[in-house]
Amino acid sequence: MLVLTRKSGESIAIGNDIKVTVLGISGKQAKIGITAPDNILVFREEIFRKIQSENIKASLSLKDDIQELTRIIKAKRQKGSTERQ
């Protein structure tokens, strides 16, 4: 981890397109502004973790849905072949 000291109004550049600026400091809190291209998503860490968790849940749900659909298709195929006999 890179640790930097910045004063209010000073910035940090990340690559060519991202700038992090210390807007103000009050007690133990720093107000930070982030300038980034529209294609770069910026989230507070706790929100980012929640999004990751929800995405994992959704992908597991999709897996369950696909397995259920496969089961239904197989059952219909078996029923169809039984009816033809």
C-alpha positions as CSV (number, residue, x, y, z in Angstrom):
1,M,0.0,0.0,0.0
2,L,1.3,3.4,-0.9
3,V,0.8,5.9,1.9
4,L,0.8,9.6,1.1
5,T,0.3,12.7,3.1
6,R,-1.8,15.5,1.5
7,K,-3.2,18.8,2.7
8,S,-6.6,20.1,2.0
9,G,-6.7,21.2,-1.7
10,E,-3.9,18.8,-2.7
11,S,-4.4,15.9,-5.1
12,I,-3.1,12.5,-6.1
13,A,-3.0,11.4,-9.7
14,I,-3.8,7.7,-10.5
15,G,-2.8,7.0,-14.1
16,N,-3.7,9.6,-16.7
17,D,-7.4,9.8,-15.9
18,I,-8.1,9.6,-12.2
19,K,-7.5,12.4,-9.7
20,V,-8.2,12.2,-6.0
21,T,-8.4,15.5,-4.2
22,V,-8.5,16.2,-0.4
23,L,-11.4,18.7,-0.2
24,G,-11.3,19.3,3.5
25,I,-10.4,17.8,6.8
26,S,-12.5,17.9,10.0
27,G,-11.4,16.0,13.0
28,K,-10.8,12.4,12.0
29,Q,-12.7,12.7,8.7
30,A,-11.3,13.7,5.3
31,K,-13.6,14.9,2.6
32,I,-12.3,13.5,-0.7
33,G,-13.3,14.3,-4.3
34,I,-12.6,11.8,-7.1
35,T,-12.5,12.8,-10.8
36,A,-12.6,9.8,-13.1
37,P,-13.9,8.9,-16.6
38,D,-17.5,7.7,-16.8
39,N,-16.4,4.2,-17.5
40,I,-14.6,3.9,-14.2
41,L,-17.0,3.1,-11.3
42,V,-16.2,4.6,-8.0
43,F,-17.9,3.3,-4.8
44,R,-17.4,3.4,-1.1
45,E,-15.8,0.1,0.0
46,E,-18.9,-1.1,2.0
47,I,-21.1,-0.4,-1.0
48,F,-18.7,-2.2,-3.4
49,R,-18.7,-5.3,-1.0
50,K,-22.5,-5.3,-1.0
51,I,-22.6,-5.2,-4.8
52,Q,-20.1,-8.1,-5.0
53,S,-22.2,-10.1,-2.5
54,E,-25.4,-9.4,-4.5
55,N,-23.8,-10.4,-7.7
56,I,-22.6,-13.7,-6.2
57,K,-26.1,-14.4,-4.9
58,A,-27.6,-13.6,-8.4
59,S,-25.1,-15.9,-10.2
60,L,-25.9,-18.7,-7.8
61,S,-29.6,-18.2,-8.3
62,L,-29.1,-18.3,-12.0
63,K,-27.2,-21.5,-11.7
64,D,-30.1,-23.0,-9.7
65,D,-32.6,-21.7,-12.3
66,I,-30.6,-23.3,-15.2
67,Q,-30.4,-26.6,-13.3
68,E,-34.2,-26.5,-12.8
69,L,-34.8,-25.7,-16.4
70,T,-32.6,-28.6,-17.5
71,R,-34.5,-30.9,-15.2
72,I,-37.8,-29.8,-16.7
73,I,-36.6,-30.2,-20.2
74,K,-35.3,-33.7,-19.5
75,A,-38.6,-34.7,-17.8
76,K,-40.6,-33.4,-20.9
77,R,-38.3,-35.3,-23.2
78,Q,-38.7,-38.5,-21.2
79,K,-42.5,-38.0,-21.1
80,G,-42.6,-37.4,-24.9
81,S,-40.6,-40.5,-25.7
82,T,-42.8,-42.6,-23.3
83,E,-46.0,-41.3,-25.0
84,R,-44.6,-42.3,-28.5
85,Q,-44.1,-45.9,-27.4
